[in-house]
Amino acid sequence: MSMRYDHVIIGAGMMGAAAARHLSRTAPDARNLLIGPSEPAVPADHSGPFASHYDAGRVTRGIDPDPDWAQLARRSMARYAEIAAAGGMAFHHPVGAMLAGPDRPDGFIARTFATAHSGAIACKQLSGAALAQMGYNFPAGTGAVVEAGDAGFINPRALVRCQITAAQRAGIAHIQTDVQRITPHRDHIVLTLGCGTTIEAEQVLLATGGYAGLDGMCDAAPPLTVHARTIAMVEVSETTASRLKALPALIWRPDPPGFYVYVVPPARYRDGTMRIKIGGDPADRRVHSAAEANAWFQRGGDREVAAIQIDILRHLLPDLPVETVTHSACIISDTASGLPVIGRLTPRVSVMVGGNGAAAKSSDEIGRLGALTLIGGDADAEGYLRKFAP
């Protein structure tokens, strides 16, 4: 006979792991399960699925031109210390963050500053000589909004480990495999696992990122536009890392308008090296199937795109020694609204997907809303869960 659970979360990435921790608090007496494979040891040999948190640096900040993303971020950031304590691992580096772009009265920077001001987020607006003191080399006419406090970067690998550890300590079971199929029955859901077994669930939360719209596992999954993305990293010495320790994390939208770039200051990776990361992809490469997504991760991104990114990094940090360069792959999933999709698809299947390239910093609050949806709760009194409905 199959094991039966009250609540099952499918997907153990940043949002799914966060939902598991919150579920352990909101439904502590229920039979709760998190399903999701661990990070593959050799991506080129892995048949999938993959996640996009295999990294040590993601920008975190409350400042954002969109007030909903700003709120999701601030609520998540306020719980970083709690998550680290519950999971027993540090993942947050509050070095400050900066959003930069053309300095225009009606532009991206002006909107970001106005949103921050209305949300009581402490920040300052810089340009000219004051901006030049922040450590980056920008072209003339650039303005920026700079946030100190908890802004900076997070280690998403460590964040996910913290969330899962905290959830397990509170009684959540975790099966490290994938789900091949979701089969609805009259009074339950049957999940066919990649390891060949089946389990039964009263309620299911789909938190499989871009794969939710690619693998055909759930016919009711919301439409997502999935993009393949490349990230590049420069290995730096301990001396260089120390010299750049005050460098804030950066999101830059250059003029003329085009793709944006982001830079994560020196972070320590699993092999012990310190690396500066740059992301932002000039190629609009779409992914249409799980097989395409797997092939992209196995390939490790695009070498030519990585070369463009490193060239941009050389201009932003002209004194940076660039010797050892590596690149990697991830995918992002966009929704029509530009916001996460969180809510019920059927009476027994809920969804929490659509990071829109901005969810890492906000994943804990997104996970909280997903857990609330899974147990049949209602956050409309808070005034914003309804914004994310499928």
C-alpha positions in Angstrom: 0.0 0.0 0.0 1.3 3.5 -0.8 2.2 5.9 1.9 -0.4 8.6 2.3 0.4 12.2 3.2 -1.8 15.2 4.0 0.4 17.8 2.2 3.1 17.2 -0.4 5.4 19.9 -1.8 6.9 18.9 -5.2 10.1 20.8 -5.7 12.9 21.4 -3.2 14.4 24.6 -4.6 14.3 28.0 -3.0 10.5 28.4 -2.9 9.7 24.8 -2.3 12.1 24.5 0.6 10.8 27.7 2.1 7.2 26.4 1.8 8.3 23.3 3.7 9.7 25.2 6.6 6.5 27.3 6.8 4.3 24.2 6.5 6.1 22.7 9.4 4.9 25.6 11.5 1.4 26.1 10.2 0.4 22.4 10.0 2.8 20.7 12.6 0.4 17.8 13.3 -0.2 16.9 9.7 1.6 14.3 7.6 3.8 16.6 5.5 6.3 15.7 2.8 8.8 17.6 0.6 9.9 15.9 -2.7 12.9 17.1 -4.7 16.3 15.7 -5.8 19.6 16.9 -4.5 22.1 18.8 -6.6 23.7 16.6 -9.2 27.4 15.8 -8.6 28.2 15.9 -12.3 25.7 18.1 -14.3 26.8 16.8 -17.6 25.9 13.3 -16.7 22.6 14.1 -15.0 19.3 13.4 -16.8 17.3 16.0 -14.8 15.4 17.7 -13.5 17.7 20.5 -12.4 17.2 23.5 -10.1 18.5 27.0 -10.4 20.0 27.5 -6.9 23.3 25.8 -7.6 25.3 29.0 -6.8 26.8 31.0 -4.0 25.7 34.5 -4.8 22.3 36.2 -5.6 21.5 39.9 -5.1 19.2 40.6 -2.2 17.6 44.0 -1.7 14.3 45.7 -0.8 14.6 48.4 -3.4 12.6 47.7 -6.5 10.5 49.7 -9.0 7.6 47.2 -8.4 6.0 47.6 -4.9 4.9 44.0 -4.8 8.4 42.6 -5.4 9.7 45.1 -2.8 7.2 43.8 -0.2 8.0 40.2 -1.0 11.7 40.9 -0.6 11.4 42.9 2.6 9.3 40.3 4.3 11.8 37.6 3.4 14.8 39.6 4.4 13.3 40.2 7.8 13.4 36.5 8.4 16.9 35.7 7.2 18.4 35.6 10.7 15.5 33.3 11.9 16.1 30.9 8.9 19.9 30.8 9.6 19.4 30.0 13.2 16.8 27.3 12.5 18.9 25.7 9.8 22.3 26.2 11.5 24.1 27.8 8.6 25.0 31.4 7.6 23.9 32.4 4.1 23.4 36.2 4.2 26.0 38.8 3.4 24.7 42.4 4.0 27.3 44.3 1.9 24.7 46.7 0.5 23.0 46.7 -2.9 22.7 49.2 -5.7 20.4 49.6 -8.7 21.9 51.8 -11.4 20.7 53.1 -14.8 20.1 56.2 -16.8 19.5 59.2 -14.5 16.2 60.5 -15.9 13.3 62.1 -14.0 10.8 59.4 -15.3 13.2 56.5 -15.5 13.9 53.2 -13.8 16.0 54.9 -11.0 13.4 57.5 -10.3 10.7 54.9 -10.0 12.8 52.7 -7.8 13.5 55.6 -5.4 9.9 56.6 -5.3 8.8 53.0 -4.5 11.4 52.7 -1.8 10.3 56.0 -0.3 6.7 55.0 -0.2 7.6 51.7 1.4 9.8 53.4 4.0 13.0 51.6 2.8 16.1 53.4 3.8 18.2 54.2 0.8 19.9 57.1 -1.0 20.0 58.3 -4.6 23.4 59.0 -6.1 24.9 60.3 -9.3 28.2 62.0 -10.5 31.1 62.0 -8.1 29.1 60.4 -5.2 28.3 57.5 -7.4 31.9 57.1 -8.5 32.9 56.5 -4.9 30.8 53.3 -4.8 33.5 51.2 -6.6 32.0 50.8 -10.1 32.9 52.5 -13.3 29.7 53.8 -15.0 29.3 55.9 -18.1 28.3 59.5 -17.7 24.6 60.1 -17.1 24.2 57.1 -14.7 22.2 57.4 -11.5 21.7 54.9 -8.8 19.7 54.0 -5.7 21.8 52.5 -2.9 20.4 50.4 0.0 22.5 49.4 3.0 21.0 47.5 6.0 20.2 44.0 5.1 20.8 44.4 1.4 23.7 42.6 -0.3 23.7 39.0 -1.4 22.7 35.6 -0.3 24.1 32.1 -0.9 21.1 30.3 -2.4 22.6 26.8 -1.9 23.1 27.5 1.8 19.6 29.1 2.0 18.0 26.0 0.6 19.9 23.7 3.0 18.8 25.9 5.9 15.2 25.8 4.9 15.2 22.0 4.4 17.1 21.3 7.6 14.7 23.5 9.6 11.7 21.8 8.0 13.1 18.3 8.8 13.9 19.2 12.4 10.3 20.2 12.7 9.1 16.9 11.4 8.8 17.3 7.6 9.9 14.2 5.6 12.0 14.7 2.5 12.4 12.3 -0.4 15.2 13.1 -2.7 13.8 12.2 -6.0 11.7 13.7 -8.8 8.0 13.2 -9.6 7.2 11.6 -12.9 3.4 11.9 -12.9 0.5 13.4 -11.0 -2.7 11.3 -11.3 -5.9 12.7 -9.7 -8.4 10.3 -8.1 -11.7 11.0 -6.5 -10.5 11.6 -3.0 -6.7 11.9 -3.3 -3.7 12.4 -5.7 -1.3 9.6 -6.7 2.3 10.7 -7.3 4.6 8.4 -9.3 8.1 9.1 -8.2 11.3 8.8 -10.2 12.5 6.1 -7.9 9.7 3.9 -9.2 7.4 4.0 -6.1 4.0 5.8 -5.7 2.6 7.8 -2.8 -0.8 9.3 -2.1 -1.5 12.9 -1.2 -4.6 14.8 0.0 -3.1 18.1 -1.2 -0.2 18.9 -3.5 1.8 22.1 -4.0 3.7 22.3 -7.3 6.9 24.2 -6.8 9.0 23.0 -9.7 10.1 26.3 -11.2 10.4 26.5 -15.0 9.8 22.8 -15.3 6.2 23.2 -14.2 5.4 24.3 -17.7 7.8 22.0 -19.5 7.5 18.4 -18.2 3.8 17.7 -18.7 3.5 16.4 -15.2 0.4 18.6 -14.5 -2.0 19.5 -17.3 -3.4 22.4 -15.3 0.0 24.2 -14.8 -0.1 27.9 -15.6 1.6 29.1 -18.8 5.3 30.2 -18.3 7.8 31.6 -20.6 11.1 29.9 -19.8 14.5 31.4 -20.7 17.9 29.8 -20.7 20.5 32.0 -19.0 24.3 32.0 -18.7 26.3 33.3 -15.7 30.0 33.9 -15.7 32.4 34.0 -12.8 36.0 35.4 -12.3 38.1 33.7 -9.6 39.9 36.3 -7.4 42.6 36.1 -4.9 42.0 36.5 -1.2 43.9 39.8 -1.4 41.6 41.1 -4.2 38.5 39.8 -2.4 39.6 41.7 0.7 40.2 44.9 -1.3 36.7 44.6 -2.7 34.9 43.7 0.5 33.0 47.0 0.6 31.7 46.6 -3.0 27.9 46.5 -3.0 25.9 44.0 -5.1 24.8 45.6 -8.3 21.9 45.6 -10.8 22.6 47.8 -13.8 20.4 48.7 -16.7 22.6 50.5 -19.2 21.7 53.1 -21.7 20.5 52.5 -24.5 17.9 50.1 -23.1 18.8 46.5 -23.5 19.5 43.5 -21.2 20.3 44.3 -17.6 23.4 42.9 -15.8 23.9 42.1 -12.2 27.2 41.7 -10.3 27.7 39.7 -7.0 30.8 40.8 -5.0 33.4 38.2 -4.0 31.7 35.1 -2.6 33.2 31.9 -1.4 32.2 28.8 -3.5 32.1 25.2 -2.4 35.7 24.5 -3.7 37.0 27.2 -1.5 37.7 29.8 -4.2 36.5 33.4 -4.1 34.6 34.5 -7.2 32.9 37.5 -8.6 29.8 36.7 -10.5 28.1 38.5 -13.4 24.7 37.6 -14.9 22.4 39.1 -17.5 22.0 37.6 -20.9 21.9 39.4 -24.3 20.5 36.2 -26.0 16.7 35.6 -25.7 17.0 31.9 -25.7 13.7 30.2 -25.1 13.2 26.7 -23.6 10.2 24.7 -24.7 10.7 21.3 -23.1 12.1 19.6 -20.1 14.6 17.9 -22.4 15.8 21.3 -23.6 16.2 22.5 -20.1 18.2 19.5 -19.1 20.4 19.9 -22.1 21.1 23.5 -21.2 22.1 22.7 -17.7 24.3 19.8 -18.9 26.0 22.1 -21.4 26.7 24.7 -18.6 25.6 27.8 -20.4 27.0 29.6 -23.5 30.8 30.4 -23.7 30.2 33.3 -26.1 27.7 34.9 -23.8 30.0 34.5 -20.9 32.8 36.3 -22.9 30.4 39.2 -23.4 29.6 39.3 -19.7 33.3 39.2 -18.7 33.9 42.1 -21.1 31.2 44.1 -19.3 32.7 43.2 -15.9 36.1 44.5 -17.1 34.5 47.9 -17.9 32.6 48.0 -14.6 35.7 47.0 -12.6 38.7 48.1 -14.7 41.2 47.3 -12.0 40.0 43.7 -11.6 42.6 41.0 -12.5 40.8 38.6 -14.8 42.5 35.3 -15.2 40.5 32.2 -14.3 36.9 32.4 -15.8 34.1 29.9 -15.5 30.5 29.9 -16.7 27.4 28.0 -15.7 23.7 27.7 -16.6 20.3 28.4 -15.1 16.8 29.0 -16.3 14.2 31.6 -15.4 10.5 31.4 -15.7 8.4 34.5 -16.5 4.7 34.9 -16.0 2.3 37.2 -17.8 1.8 39.4 -14.8 5.5 39.6 -13.9 4.7 38.3 -10.4 4.7 34.8 -8.9 1.7 32.6 -9.5 0.5 31.2 -6.2 -2.9 29.5 -5.8 -5.1 26.6 -6.4 -5.3 25.0 -9.8 -7.8 22.2 -8.8 -9.4 21.3 -5.5 -6.3 19.2 -4.6 -3.4 20.8 -6.6 -1.9 24.2 -5.9 0.9 26.0 -7.6 3.8 28.3 -6.6 5.9 29.2 -9.7 7.1 32.1 -11.7 10.2 33.6 -10.2 10.6 36.1 -13.1 14.3 36.2 -12.4 13.7 38.0 -9.1 12.6 35.4 -6.6 15.8 34.3 -4.9 15.8 37.1 -2.4 12.0 36.9 -1.9 11.7 33.1 -1.8 10.8 32.8 1.9 7.8 35.0 1.7 6.7 33.3 -1.5 7.1 30.0 0.2 5.0 31.2 3.2 2.2 32.1 0.8 2.5 28.8 -0.9 2.3 26.9 2.4 -0.8 28.9 3.3 -2.4 28.1 0.0 -1.6 24.4 0.4 -3.4 24.1 3.8 -6.4 26.0 2.5 -5.6 29.3 4.3 -6.5 32.7 3.2 -4.2 35.7 3.2 -6.6 38.1 1.6 -6.8 39.9 4.9 -3.2 40.8 4.3 -4.2 42.4 1.0 -2.0 40.8 -1.5 -2.2 37.0 -1.9 -5.0 37.5 -4.4 -2.6 39.4 -6.7 -0.8 36.1 -7.4 -3.8 33.9 -8.2 -3.5 31.7 -11.3 
